[in-house]
Amino acid sequence: MKLYILNDNENSFHHVIRSIQSYLNYPYTQCESIANIVHNNGQCMVKDTDDEVVINEIYKKLVASGLKLRMESNYE
């Protein structure tokens, strides 16, 4: 499963960065890069794993923090 963060006009860069750091445990500079990619390209893949339990937990936490997300199966 692939997890993408989608661009929106509701969340600040700081909030997106903080959410990624909290729930994906990525370093600040990587989170900052992801936020910029989302802003400039409309989306960024942030997780790719076959572990559906892990990706569903991350999805729930990021959605609860207010981020817009999309999941995609690796088998499509």
Protein Blocks (a to p, Z undefined) as FASTA:
>chain_A
ZZdddddfkbcfklmmmmmmmmnopafklmmmmmmmmmmnopacfbdcfblklmmmmmmm
mmmnopacddddfkZZ
